[in-house]
Amino acid sequence: MPNIKSAKKRVVIAEKARQHNVAARSKMRTLVKNVAKVVATGDKEAAKAAFVKAESILDRSAGKGLIHKNKAARAKSKLSALVKAMA
């Protein structure tokens, strides 16, 4: 454990940031899974809507450094292919 006041503060701040990142990552993963779930049901309009939400959160996560931009691009490409294959 840290002895210096500023180091103690950094521990608190780091834990708060970690909790925020865990929540954001969980939300992102949930939205990505929802796209696959909706695609399985066969509702094309709902799949497109779910894809738009997932795409938005993936871009936001990449922009904030939560995930790498290439990972976001890869995930969007995969989801887009799933939605397009419904036709």
mmCIF file as gemmi writes it, N, C-alpha and C atoms, coordinates in Angstrom:
data_model
loop_
_atom_site.group_PDB
_atom_site.id
_atom_site.type_symbol
_atom_site.label_atom_id
_atom_site.label_alt_id
_atom_site.label_comp_id
_atom_site.label_asym_id
_atom_site.label_entity_id
_atom_site.label_seq_id
_atom_site.pdbx_PDB_ins_code
_atom_site.Cartn_x
_atom_site.Cartn_y
_atom_site.Cartn_z
_atom_site.occupancy
_atom_site.B_iso_or_equiv
_atom_site.pdbx_formal_charge
_atom_site.auth_seq_id
_atom_site.auth_asym_id
_atom_site.pdbx_PDB_model_num
ATOM 1 N N . MET Axp A 1 ? 0.835 -1.192 0 1 0 ? 1 A 1
ATOM 2 C CA . MET Axp A 1 ? 0 0 0 1 0 ? 1 A 1
ATOM 3 C C . MET Axp A 1 ? 0.875 1.249 0 1 0 ? 1 A 1
ATOM 4 N N . PRO Axp A 2 ? 0.392 2.293 -0.646 1 0 ? 2 A 1
ATOM 5 C CA . PRO Axp A 2 ? 1.171 3.525 -0.725 1 0 ? 2 A 1
ATOM 6 C C . PRO Axp A 2 ? 1.18 4.278 0.609 1 0 ? 2 A 1
ATOM 7 N N . ASN Axp A 3 ? 2.251 4.983 0.84 1 0 ? 3 A 1
ATOM 8 C CA . ASN Axp A 3 ? 2.388 5.79 2.059 1 0 ? 3 A 1
ATOM 9 C C . ASN Axp A 3 ? 2.191 7.275 1.776 1 0 ? 3 A 1
ATOM 10 N N . ILE Axp A 4 ? 2.467 7.681 0.567 1 0 ? 4 A 1
ATOM 11 C CA . ILE Axp A 4 ? 2.39 9.093 0.199 1 0 ? 4 A 1
ATOM 12 C C . ILE Axp A 4 ? 0.946 9.441 -0.177 1 0 ? 4 A 1
ATOM 13 N N . LYS Axp A 5 ? 0.517 10.628 0.247 1 0 ? 5 A 1
ATOM 14 C CA . LYS Axp A 5 ? -0.866 11.043 0.041 1 0 ? 5 A 1
ATOM 15 C C . LYS Axp A 5 ? -1.278 11.02 -1.429 1 0 ? 5 A 1
ATOM 16 N N . SER Axp A 6 ? -0.413 11.512 -2.307 1 0 ? 6 A 1
ATOM 17 C CA . SER Axp A 6 ? -0.76 11.551 -3.734 1 0 ? 6 A 1
ATOM 18 C C . SER Axp A 6 ? -0.863 10.141 -4.316 1 0 ? 6 A 1
ATOM 19 N N . ALA Axp A 7 ? -0.034 9.228 -3.812 1 0 ? 7 A 1
ATOM 20 C CA . ALA Axp A 7 ? -0.087 7.846 -4.283 1 0 ? 7 A 1
ATOM 21 C C . ALA Axp A 7 ? -1.375 7.176 -3.817 1 0 ? 7 A 1
ATOM 22 N N . LYS Axp A 8 ? -1.815 7.507 -2.6 1 0 ? 8 A 1
ATOM 23 C CA . LYS Axp A 8 ? -3.087 6.965 -2.091 1 0 ? 8 A 1
ATOM 24 C C . LYS Axp A 8 ? -4.247 7.451 -2.963 1 0 ? 8 A 1
ATOM 25 N N . LYS Axp A 9 ? -4.173 8.723 -3.338 1 0 ? 9 A 1
ATOM 26 C CA . LYS Axp A 9 ? -5.217 9.307 -4.178 1 0 ? 9 A 1
ATOM 27 C C . LYS Axp A 9 ? -5.245 8.614 -5.549 1 0 ? 9 A 1
ATOM 28 N N . ARG Axp A 10 ? -4.071 8.342 -6.1 1 0 ? 10 A 1
ATOM 29 C CA . ARG Axp A 10 ? -4.001 7.681 -7.405 1 0 ? 10 A 1
ATOM 30 C C . ARG Axp A 10 ? -4.623 6.283 -7.354 1 0 ? 10 A 1
ATOM 31 N N . VAL Axp A 11 ? -4.455 5.595 -6.219 1 0 ? 11 A 1
ATOM 32 C CA . VAL Axp A 11 ? -5.058 4.266 -6.057 1 0 ? 11 A 1
ATOM 33 C C . VAL Axp A 11 ? -6.583 4.381 -6.126 1 0 ? 11 A 1
ATOM 34 N N . VAL Axp A 12 ? -7.13 5.371 -5.445 1 0 ? 12 A 1
ATOM 35 C CA . VAL Axp A 12 ? -8.58 5.581 -5.444 1 0 ? 12 A 1
ATOM 36 C C . VAL Axp A 12 ? -9.071 5.933 -6.845 1 0 ? 12 A 1
ATOM 37 N N . ILE Axp A 13 ? -8.365 6.833 -7.512 1 0 ? 13 A 1
ATOM 38 C CA . ILE Axp A 13 ? -8.758 7.272 -8.853 1 0 ? 13 A 1
ATOM 39 C C . ILE Axp A 13 ? -8.653 6.119 -9.85 1 0 ? 13 A 1
ATOM 40 N N . ALA Axp A 14 ? -7.585 5.331 -9.734 1 0 ? 14 A 1
ATOM 41 C CA . ALA Axp A 14 ? -7.402 4.201 -10.643 1 0 ? 14 A 1
ATOM 42 C C . ALA Axp A 14 ? -8.522 3.173 -10.472 1 0 ? 14 A 1
ATOM 43 N N . GLU Axp A 15 ? -8.931 2.941 -9.249 1 0 ? 15 A 1
ATOM 44 C CA . GLU Axp A 15 ? -10.014 1.977 -8.998 1 0 ? 15 A 1
ATOM 45 C C . GLU Axp A 15 ? -11.339 2.492 -9.568 1 0 ? 15 A 1
ATOM 46 N N . LYS Axp A 16 ? -11.577 3.785 -9.417 1 0 ? 16 A 1
ATOM 47 C CA . LYS Axp A 16 ? -12.801 4.382 -9.959 1 0 ? 16 A 1
ATOM 48 C C . LYS Axp A 16 ? -12.809 4.262 -11.491 1 0 ? 16 A 1
ATOM 49 N N . ALA Axp A 17 ? -11.678 4.521 -12.119 1 0 ? 17 A 1
ATOM 50 C CA . ALA Axp A 17 ? -11.572 4.411 -13.575 1 0 ? 17 A 1
ATOM 51 C C . ALA Axp A 17 ? -11.743 2.961 -14.014 1 0 ? 17 A 1
ATOM 52 N N . ARG Axp A 18 ? -11.184 2.022 -13.249 1 0 ? 18 A 1
ATOM 53 C CA . ARG Axp A 18 ? -11.299 0.61 -13.574 1 0 ? 18 A 1
ATOM 54 C C . ARG Axp A 18 ? -12.763 0.168 -13.549 1 0 ? 18 A 1
ATOM 55 N N . GLN Axp A 19 ? -13.481 0.592 -12.519 1 0 ? 19 A 1
ATOM 56 C CA . GLN Axp A 19 ? -14.902 0.247 -12.411 1 0 ? 19 A 1
ATOM 57 C C . GLN Axp A 19 ? -15.697 0.813 -13.596 1 0 ? 19 A 1
ATOM 58 N N . HIS Axp A 20 ? -15.371 2.038 -13.981 1 0 ? 20 A 1
ATOM 59 C CA . HIS Axp A 20 ? -16.044 2.676 -15.118 1 0 ? 20 A 1
ATOM 60 C C . HIS Axp A 20 ? -15.758 1.9 -16.397 1 0 ? 20 A 1
ATOM 61 N N . ASN Axp A 21 ? -14.497 1.491 -16.589 1 0 ? 21 A 1
ATOM 62 C CA . ASN Axp A 21 ? -14.116 0.752 -17.788 1 0 ? 21 A 1
ATOM 63 C C . ASN Axp A 21 ? -14.783 -0.621 -17.84 1 0 ? 21 A 1
ATOM 64 N N . VAL Axp A 22 ? -14.905 -1.274 -16.681 1 0 ? 22 A 1
ATOM 65 C CA . VAL Axp A 22 ? -15.567 -2.58 -16.62 1 0 ? 22 A 1
ATOM 66 C C . VAL Axp A 22 ? -17.019 -2.44 -17.065 1 0 ? 22 A 1
ATOM 67 N N . ALA Axp A 23 ? -17.694 -1.412 -16.579 1 0 ? 23 A 1
ATOM 68 C CA . ALA Axp A 23 ? -19.1 -1.189 -16.928 1 0 ? 23 A 1
ATOM 69 C C . ALA Axp A 23 ? -19.245 -0.875 -18.417 1 0 ? 23 A 1
ATOM 70 N N . ALA Axp A 24 ? -18.373 -0.023 -18.936 1 0 ? 24 A 1
ATOM 71 C CA . ALA Axp A 24 ? -18.445 0.362 -20.345 1 0 ? 24 A 1
ATOM 72 C C . ALA Axp A 24 ? -18.16 -0.832 -21.25 1 0 ? 24 A 1
ATOM 73 N N . ARG Axp A 25 ? -17.172 -1.639 -20.888 1 0 ? 25 A 1
ATOM 74 C CA . ARG Axp A 25 ? -16.823 -2.816 -21.685 1 0 ? 25 A 1
ATOM 75 C C . ARG Axp A 25 ? -17.973 -3.832 -21.674 1 0 ? 25 A 1
ATOM 76 N N . SER Axp A 26 ? -18.605 -3.972 -20.506 1 0 ? 26 A 1
ATOM 77 C CA . SER Axp A 26 ? -19.732 -4.892 -20.383 1 0 ? 26 A 1
ATOM 78 C C . SER Axp A 26 ? -20.899 -4.447 -21.264 1 0 ? 26 A 1
ATOM 79 N N . LYS Axp A 27 ? -21.193 -3.157 -21.256 1 0 ? 27 A 1
ATOM 80 C CA . LYS Axp A 27 ? -22.276 -2.619 -22.072 1 0 ? 27 A 1
ATOM 81 C C . LYS Axp A 27 ? -21.985 -2.845 -23.555 1 0 ? 27 A 1
ATOM 82 N N . MET Axp A 28 ? -20.73 -2.617 -23.943 1 0 ? 28 A 1
ATOM 83 C CA . MET Axp A 28 ? -20.322 -2.795 -25.333 1 0 ? 28 A 1
ATOM 84 C C . MET Axp A 28 ? -20.518 -4.258 -25.759 1 0 ? 28 A 1
ATOM 85 N N . ARG Axp A 29 ? -20.064 -5.19 -24.936 1 0 ? 29 A 1
ATOM 86 C CA . ARG Axp A 29 ? -20.179 -6.609 -25.252 1 0 ? 29 A 1
ATOM 87 C C . ARG Axp A 29 ? -21.642 -7.048 -25.337 1 0 ? 29 A 1
ATOM 88 N N . THR Axp A 30 ? -22.466 -6.506 -24.443 1 0 ? 30 A 1
ATOM 89 C CA . THR Axp A 30 ? -23.889 -6.841 -24.436 1 0 ? 30 A 1
ATOM 90 C C . THR Axp A 30 ? -24.55 -6.393 -25.735 1 0 ? 30 A 1
ATOM 91 N N . LEU Axp A 31 ? -24.26 -5.178 -26.179 1 0 ? 31 A 1
ATOM 92 C CA . LEU Axp A 31 ? -24.866 -4.67 -27.407 1 0 ? 31 A 1
ATOM 93 C C . LEU Axp A 31 ? -24.409 -5.462 -28.627 1 0 ? 31 A 1
ATOM 94 N N . VAL Axp A 32 ? -23.148 -5.895 -28.628 1 0 ? 32 A 1
ATOM 95 C CA . VAL Axp A 32 ? -22.639 -6.699 -29.735 1 0 ? 32 A 1
ATOM 96 C C . VAL Axp A 32 ? -23.352 -8.057 -29.763 1 0 ? 32 A 1
ATOM 97 N N . LYS Axp A 33 ? -23.532 -8.664 -28.587 1 0 ? 33 A 1
ATOM 98 C CA . LYS Axp A 33 ? -24.225 -9.948 -28.511 1 0 ? 33 A 1
ATOM 99 C C . LYS Axp A 33 ? -25.688 -9.807 -28.926 1 0 ? 33 A 1
ATOM 100 N N . ASN Axp A 34 ? -26.295 -8.67 -28.609 1 0 ? 34 A 1
ATOM 101 C CA . ASN Axp A 34 ? -27.696 -8.445 -28.965 1 0 ? 34 A 1
ATOM 102 C C . ASN Axp A 34 ? -27.902 -8.458 -30.481 1 0 ? 34 A 1
ATOM 103 N N . VAL Axp A 35 ? -26.909 -7.953 -31.222 1 0 ? 35 A 1
ATOM 104 C CA . VAL Axp A 35 ? -27.03 -7.958 -32.683 1 0 ? 35 A 1
ATOM 105 C C . VAL Axp A 35 ? -27.126 -9.398 -33.178 1 0 ? 35 A 1
ATOM 106 N N . ALA Axp A 36 ? -26.241 -10.243 -32.691 1 0 ? 36 A 1
ATOM 107 C CA . ALA Axp A 36 ? -26.251 -11.651 -33.116 1 0 ? 36 A 1
ATOM 108 C C . ALA Axp A 36 ? -27.559 -12.33 -32.718 1 0 ? 36 A 1
ATOM 109 N N . LYS Axp A 37 ? -28.061 -11.98 -31.542 1 0 ? 37 A 1
ATOM 110 C CA . LYS Axp A 37 ? -29.31 -12.568 -31.054 1 0 ? 37 A 1
ATOM 111 C C . LYS Axp A 37 ? -30.492 -12.161 -31.944 1 0 ? 37 A 1
ATOM 112 N N . VAL Axp A 38 ? -30.542 -10.882 -32.318 1 0 ? 38 A 1
ATOM 113 C CA . VAL Axp A 38 ? -31.634 -10.384 -33.157 1 0 ? 38 A 1
ATOM 114 C C . VAL Axp A 38 ? -31.522 -10.957 -34.568 1 0 ? 38 A 1
ATOM 115 N N . VAL Axp A 39 ? -30.31 -11.11 -35.063 1 0 ? 39 A 1
ATOM 116 C CA . VAL Axp A 39 ? -30.113 -11.701 -36.393 1 0 ? 39 A 1
ATOM 117 C C . VAL Axp A 39 ? -30.654 -13.13 -36.401 1 0 ? 39 A 1
ATOM 118 N N . ALA Axp A 40 ? -30.454 -13.852 -35.307 1 0 ? 40 A 1
ATOM 119 C CA . ALA Axp A 40 ? -30.933 -15.236 -35.21 1 0 ? 40 A 1
ATOM 120 C C . ALA Axp A 40 ? -32.462 -15.313 -35.268 1 0 ? 40 A 1
ATOM 121 N N . THR Axp A 41 ? -33.144 -14.271 -34.779 1 0 ? 41 A 1
ATOM 122 C CA . THR Axp A 41 ? -34.606 -14.271 -34.816 1 0 ? 41 A 1
ATOM 123 C C . THR Axp A 41 ? -35.13 -14.023 -36.224 1 0 ? 41 A 1
ATOM 124 N N . GLY Axp A 42 ? -34.343 -13.322 -37.054 1 0 ? 42 A 1
ATOM 125 C CA . GLY Axp A 42 ? -34.736 -13.095 -38.443 1 0 ? 42 A 1
ATOM 126 C C . GLY Axp A 42 ? -35.412 -11.764 -38.714 1 0 ? 42 A 1
ATOM 127 N N . ASP Axp A 43 ? -35.51 -10.89 -37.725 1 0 ? 43 A 1
ATOM 128 C CA . ASP Axp A 43 ? -36.135 -9.575 -37.907 1 0 ? 43 A 1
ATOM 129 C C . ASP Axp A 43 ? -35.09 -8.592 -38.434 1 0 ? 43 A 1
ATOM 130 N N . LYS Axp A 44 ? -35.157 -8.287 -39.727 1 0 ? 44 A 1
ATOM 131 C CA . LYS Axp A 44 ? -34.127 -7.464 -40.368 1 0 ? 44 A 1
ATOM 132 C C . LYS Axp A 44 ? -34.109 -6.024 -39.842 1 0 ? 44 A 1
ATOM 133 N N . GLU Axp A 45 ? -35.285 -5.432 -39.629 1 0 ? 45 A 1
ATOM 134 C CA . GLU Axp A 45 ? -35.342 -4.048 -39.147 1 0 ? 45 A 1
ATOM 135 C C . GLU Axp A 45 ? -34.757 -3.939 -37.732 1 0 ? 45 A 1
ATOM 136 N N . ALA Axp A 46 ? -35.111 -4.883 -36.876 1 0 ? 46 A 1
ATOM 137 C CA . ALA Axp A 46 ? -34.568 -4.882 -35.514 1 0 ? 46 A 1
ATOM 138 C C . ALA Axp A 46 ? -33.068 -5.132 -35.537 1 0 ? 46 A 1
ATOM 139 N N . ALA Axp A 47 ? -32.616 -5.961 -36.464 1 0 ? 47 A 1
ATOM 140 C CA . ALA Axp A 47 ? -31.184 -6.243 -36.581 1 0 ? 47 A 1
ATOM 141 C C . ALA Axp A 47 ? -30.427 -4.983 -36.99 1 0 ? 47 A 1
ATOM 142 N N . LYS Axp A 48 ? -31.003 -4.238 -37.934 1 0 ? 48 A 1
ATOM 143 C CA . LYS Axp A 48 ? -30.358 -2.987 -38.359 1 0 ? 48 A 1
ATOM 144 C C . LYS Axp A 48 ? -30.289 -1.993 -37.205 1 0 ? 48 A 1
ATOM 145 N N . ALA Axp A 49 ? -31.367 -1.89 -36.442 1 0 ? 49 A 1
ATOM 146 C CA . ALA Axp A 49 ? -31.396 -0.968 -35.297 1 0 ? 49 A 1
ATOM 147 C C . ALA Axp A 49 ? -30.373 -1.382 -34.246 1 0 ? 49 A 1
ATOM 148 N N . ALA Axp A 50 ? -30.282 -2.672 -33.97 1 0 ? 50 A 1
ATOM 149 C CA . ALA Axp A 50 ? -29.315 -3.171 -32.988 1 0 ? 50 A 1
ATOM 150 C C . ALA Axp A 50 ? -27.893 -2.932 -33.485 1 0 ? 50 A 1
ATOM 151 N N . PHE Axp A 51 ? -27.682 -3.098 -34.788 1 0 ? 51 A 1
ATOM 152 C CA . PHE Axp A 51 ? -26.354 -2.869 -35.363 1 0 ? 51 A 1
ATOM 153 C C . PHE Axp A 51 ? -25.932 -1.414 -35.224 1 0 ? 51 A 1
ATOM 154 N N . VAL Axp A 52 ? -26.872 -0.492 -35.456 1 0 ? 52 A 1
ATOM 155 C CA . VAL Axp A 52 ? -26.558 0.941 -35.336 1 0 ? 52 A 1
ATOM 156 C C . VAL Axp A 52 ? -26.125 1.27 -33.909 1 0 ? 52 A 1
ATOM 157 N N . LYS Axp A 53 ? -26.843 0.714 -32.917 1 0 ? 53 A 1
ATOM 158 C CA . LYS Axp A 53 ? -26.477 0.946 -31.512 1 0 ? 53 A 1
ATOM 159 C C . LYS Axp A 53 ? -25.094 0.379 -31.209 1 0 ? 53 A 1
ATOM 160 N N . ALA Axp A 54 ? -24.85 -0.84 -31.66 1 0 ? 54 A 1
ATOM 161 C CA . ALA Axp A 54 ? -23.57 -1.492 -31.399 1 0 ? 54 A 1
ATOM 162 C C . ALA Axp A 54 ? -22.432 -0.744 -32.085 1 0 ? 54 A 1
ATOM 163 N N . GLU Axp A 55 ? -22.671 -0.303 -33.307 1 0 ? 55 A 1
ATOM 164 C CA . GLU Axp A 55 ? -21.657 0.427 -34.063 1 0 ? 55 A 1
ATOM 165 C C . GLU Axp A 55 ? -21.273 1.715 -33.331 1 0 ? 55 A 1
ATOM 166 N N . SER Axp A 56 ? -22.277 2.403 -32.826 1 0 ? 56 A 1
ATOM 167 C CA . SER Axp A 56 ? -22.046 3.652 -32.105 1 0 ? 56 A 1
ATOM 168 C C . SER Axp A 56 ? -21.186 3.424 -30.869 1 0 ? 56 A 1
ATOM 169 N N . ILE Axp A 57 ? -21.539 2.413 -30.081 1 0 ? 57 A 1
ATOM 170 C CA . ILE Axp A 57 ? -20.79 2.186 -28.843 1 0 ? 57 A 1
ATOM 171 C C . ILE Axp A 57 ? -19.389 1.666 -29.135 1 0 ? 57 A 1
ATOM 172 N N . LEU Axp A 58 ? -19.21 0.912 -30.217 1 0 ? 58 A 1
ATOM 173 C CA . LEU Axp A 58 ? -17.871 0.443 -30.588 1 0 ? 58 A 1
ATOM 174 C C . LEU Axp A 58 ? -16.982 1.617 -30.969 1 0 ? 58 A 1
ATOM 175 N N . ASP Axp A 59 ? -17.544 2.554 -31.749 1 0 ? 59 A 1
ATOM 176 C CA . ASP Axp A 59 ? -16.768 3.743 -32.131 1 0 ? 59 A 1
ATOM 177 C C . ASP Axp A 59 ? -16.406 4.579 -30.914 1 0 ? 59 A 1
ATOM 178 N N . ARG Axp A 60 ? -17.36 4.723 -30.011 1 0 ? 60 A 1
ATOM 179 C CA . ARG Axp A 60 ? -17.115 5.509 -28.807 1 0 ? 60 A 1
ATOM 180 C C . ARG Axp A 60 ? -16.039 4.863 -27.941 1 0 ? 60 A 1
ATOM 181 N N . SER Axp A 61 ? -16.114 3.538 -27.808 1 0 ? 61 A 1
ATOM 182 C CA . SER Axp A 61 ? -15.134 2.809 -27.002 1 0 ? 61 A 1
ATOM 183 C C . SER Axp A 61 ? -13.74 2.931 -27.592 1 0 ? 61 A 1
ATOM 184 N N . ALA Axp A 62 ? -13.646 2.859 -28.91 1 0 ? 62 A 1
ATOM 185 C CA . ALA Axp A 62 ? -12.352 2.987 -29.575 1 0 ? 62 A 1
ATOM 186 C C . ALA Axp A 62 ? -11.812 4.408 -29.416 1 0 ? 62 A 1
ATOM 187 N N . GLY Axp A 63 ? -12.691 5.384 -29.52 1 0 ? 63 A 1
ATOM 188 C CA . GLY Axp A 63 ? -12.278 6.778 -29.389 1 0 ? 63 A 1
ATOM 189 C C . GLY Axp A 63 ? -11.752 7.111 -28.006 1 0 ? 63 A 1
ATOM 190 N N . LYS Axp A 64 ? -12.3 6.461 -26.991 1 0 ? 64 A 1
ATOM 191 C CA . LYS Axp A 64 ? -11.879 6.719 -25.614 1 0 ? 64 A 1
ATOM 192 C C . LYS Axp A 64 ? -10.726 5.832 -25.173 1 0 ? 64 A 1
ATOM 193 N N . GLY Axp A 65 ? -10.3 4.927 -26.065 1 0 ? 65 A 1
ATOM 194 C CA . GLY Axp A 65 ? -9.157 4.085 -25.74 1 0 ? 65 A 1
ATOM 195 C C . GLY Axp A 65 ? -9.516 2.834 -24.956 1 0 ? 65 A 1
ATOM 196 N N . LEU Axp A 66 ? -10.79 2.526 -24.852 1 0 ? 66 A 1
ATOM 197 C CA . LEU Axp A 66 ? -11.211 1.336 -24.124 1 0 ? 66 A 1
ATOM 198 C C . LEU Axp A 66 ? -10.826 0.078 -24.901 1 0 ? 66 A 1
ATOM 199 N N . ILE Axp A 67 ? -10.969 0.155 -26.226 1 0 ? 67 A 1
ATOM 200 C CA . ILE Axp A 67 ? -10.511 -0.921 -27.1 1 0 ? 67 A 1
ATOM 201 C C . ILE Axp A 67 ? -9.712 -0.293 -28.244 1 0 ? 67 A 1
ATOM 202 N N . HIS Axp A 68 ? -8.934 -1.106 -28.939 1 0 ? 68 A 1
ATOM 203 C CA . HIS Axp A 68 ? -8.148 -0.61 -30.062 1 0 ? 68 A 1
ATOM 204 C C . HIS Axp A 68 ? -9.072 -0.327 -31.243 1 0 ? 68 A 1
ATOM 205 N N . LYS Axp A 69 ? -8.712 0.667 -32.05 1 0 ? 69 A 1
ATOM 206 C CA . LYS Axp A 69 ? -9.565 1.052 -33.178 1 0 ? 69 A 1
ATOM 207 C C . LYS Axp A 69 ? -9.721 -0.084 -34.181 1 0 ? 69 A 1
ATOM 208 N N . ASN Axp A 70 ? -8.696 -0.919 -34.336 1 0 ? 70 A 1
ATOM 209 C CA . ASN Axp A 70 ? -8.8 -2.045 -35.265 1 0 ? 70 A 1
ATOM 210 C C . ASN Axp A 70 ? -9.753 -3.113 -34.744 1 0 ? 70 A 1
ATOM 211 N N . LYS Axp A 71 ? -9.807 -3.272 -33.426 1 0 ? 71 A 1
ATOM 212 C CA . LYS Axp A 71 ? -10.752 -4.223 -32.844 1 0 ? 71 A 1
ATOM 213 C C . LYS Axp A 71 ? -12.178 -3.755 -33.098 1 0 ? 71 A 1
ATOM 214 N N . ALA Axp A 72 ? -12.396 -2.452 -32.961 1 0 ? 72 A 1
ATOM 215 C CA . ALA Axp A 72 ? -13.723 -1.897 -33.218 1 0 ? 72 A 1
ATOM 216 C C . ALA Axp A 72 ? -14.095 -2.098 -34.686 1 0 ? 72 A 1
ATOM 217 N N . ALA Axp A 73 ? -13.157 -1.848 -35.576 1 0 ? 73 A 1
ATOM 218 C CA . ALA Axp A 73 ? -13.413 -2.006 -37.006 1 0 ? 73 A 1
ATOM 219 C C . ALA Axp A 73 ? -13.719 -3.463 -37.339 1 0 ? 73 A 1
ATOM 220 N N . ARG Axp A 74 ? -12.984 -4.379 -36.725 1 0 ? 74 A 1
ATOM 221 C CA . ARG Axp A 74 ? -13.183 -5.805 -36.954 1 0 ? 74 A 1
ATOM 222 C C . ARG Axp A 74 ? -14.574 -6.244 -36.495 1 0 ? 74 A 1
ATOM 223 N N . ALA Axp A 75 ? -14.959 -5.775 -35.32 1 0 ? 75 A 1
ATOM 224 C CA . ALA Axp A 75 ? -16.266 -6.13 -34.762 1 0 ? 75 A 1
ATOM 225 C C . ALA Axp A 75 ? -17.387 -5.559 -35.621 1 0 ? 75 A 1
ATOM 226 N N . LYS Axp A 76 ? -17.243 -4.314 -36.069 1 0 ? 76 A 1
ATOM 227 C CA . LYS Axp A 76 ? -18.274 -3.699 -36.911 1 0 ? 76 A 1
ATOM 228 C C . LYS Axp A 76 ? -18.396 -4.438 -38.237 1 0 ? 76 A 1
ATOM 229 N N . SER Axp A 77 ? -17.274 -4.847 -38.797 1 0 ? 77 A 1
ATOM 230 C CA . SER Axp A 77 ? -17.282 -5.578 -40.053 1 0 ? 77 A 1
ATOM 231 C C . SER Axp A 77 ? -17.995 -6.918 -39.901 1 0 ? 77 A 1
ATOM 232 N N . LYS Axp A 78 ? -17.705 -7.611 -38.812 1 0 ? 78 A 1
ATOM 233 C CA . LYS Axp A 78 ? -18.32 -8.908 -38.548 1 0 ? 78 A 1
ATOM 234 C C . LYS Axp A 78 ? -19.832 -8.765 -38.388 1 0 ? 78 A 1
ATOM 235 N N . LEU Axp A 79 ? -20.259 -7.777 -37.607 1 0 ? 79 A 1
ATOM 236 C CA . LEU Axp A 79 ? -21.684 -7.561 -37.378 1 0 ? 79 A 1
ATOM 237 C C . LEU Axp A 79 ? -22.396 -7.125 -38.653 1 0 ? 79 A 1
ATOM 238 N N . SER Axp A 80 ? -21.732 -6.28 -39.423 1 0 ? 80 A 1
ATOM 239 C CA . SER Axp A 80 ? -22.307 -5.812 -40.681 1 0 ? 80 A 1
ATOM 240 C C . SER Axp A 80 ? -22.54 -6.979 -41.634 1 0 ? 80 A 1
ATOM 241 N N . ALA Axp A 81 ? -21.587 -7.9 -41.672 1 0 ? 81 A 1
ATOM 242 C CA . ALA Axp A 81 ? -21.712 -9.071 -42.531 1 0 ? 81 A 1
ATOM 243 C C . ALA Axp A 81 ? -22.889 -9.945 -42.082 1 0 ? 81 A 1
ATOM 244 N N . LEU Axp A 82 ? -23.074 -10.064 -40.768 1 0 ? 82 A 1
ATOM 245 C CA . LEU Axp A 82 ? -24.204 -10.843 -40.251 1 0 ? 82 A 1
ATOM 246 C C . LEU Axp A 82 ? -25.544 -10.246 -40.68 1 0 ? 82 A 1
ATOM 247 N N . VAL Axp A 83 ? -25.639 -8.918 -40.56 1 0 ? 83 A 1
ATOM 248 C CA . VAL Axp A 83 ? -26.888 -8.225 -40.904 1 0 ? 83 A 1
ATOM 249 C C . VAL Axp A 83 ? -27.139 -8.313 -42.413 1 0 ? 83 A 1
ATOM 250 N N . LYS Axp A 84 ? -26.086 -8.126 -43.208 1 0 ? 84 A 1
ATOM 251 C CA . LYS Axp A 84 ? -26.247 -8.17 -44.665 1 0 ? 84 A 1
ATOM 252 C C . LYS Axp A 84 ? -26.606 -9.568 -45.156 1 0 ? 84 A 1
ATOM 253 N N . ALA Axp A 85 ? -26.136 -10.579 -44.449 1 0 ? 85 A 1
ATOM 254 C CA . ALA Axp A 85 ? -26.414 -11.972 -44.849 1 0 ? 85 A 1
ATOM 255 C C . ALA Axp A 85 ? -27.871 -12.362 -44.644 1 0 ? 85 A 1
ATOM 256 N N . MET Axp A 86 ? -28.627 -11.532 -43.94 1 0 ? 86 A 1
ATOM 257 C CA . MET Axp A 86 ? -30.035 -11.832 -43.683 1 0 ? 86 A 1
ATOM 258 C C . MET Axp A 86 ? -30.887 -11.739 -44.946 1 0 ? 86 A 1
ATOM 259 N N . ALA Axp A 87 ? -30.413 -11.002 -45.949 1 0 ? 87 A 1
ATOM 260 C CA . ALA Axp A 87 ? -31.185 -10.802 -47.2 1 0 ? 87 A 1
ATOM 261 C C . ALA Axp A 87 ? -31.28 -12.085 -47.965 1 0 ? 87 A 1
